[in-house]
């Protein structure tokens, strides 16, 4: 996450603003995990220079196909569609 923050800071030509999601800037997204419902908190909200808003969650390449990561991604897509 620290490395992502460095990338956002150094990408002034592409990133207008970014914020780390914390208790002061909460964002909780519910997602299905097995038979239960869990809460997912993205790492960052990023606004690019074309006014596009991004929810960013840092993951290693080998985690990208994990069922949990895919469930979080799908929940974030539904959340964005709702707001």
Residue pairs with C-beta under 8 A, 6 or more apart in sequence:
1 20
1 43
1 44
1 58
3 58
4 43
4 44
4 56
4 58
5 18
5 20
5 44
8 15
8 18
8 44
8 46
9 15
13 49
14 48
14 49
15 46
15 47
15 48
15 49
16 47
16 48
16 49
16 51
17 46
17 47
18 44
18 45
18 46
18 47
18 56
19 25
19 44
19 45
20 43
20 44
21 27
21 41
21 42
21 43
21 44
21 45
25 45
26 41
27 41
27 42
27 45
27 55
28 39
28 40
28 41
29 39
29 40
29 41
29 42
29 72
29 75
29 76
29 79
30 37
30 38
30 39
30 40
30 75
31 37
31 38
31 39
31 40
31 71
31 72
31 74
31 75
32 38
32 71
32 75
33 68
33 71
40 72
40 75
40 76
42 55
42 56
42 57
42 76
43 56
43 57
43 58
44 54
44 55
44 56
44 57
45 53
45 54
45 55
45 56
46 53
46 54
46 56
47 53
47 54
48 54
55 76
55 80
57 69
57 72
57 76
59 69
63 69
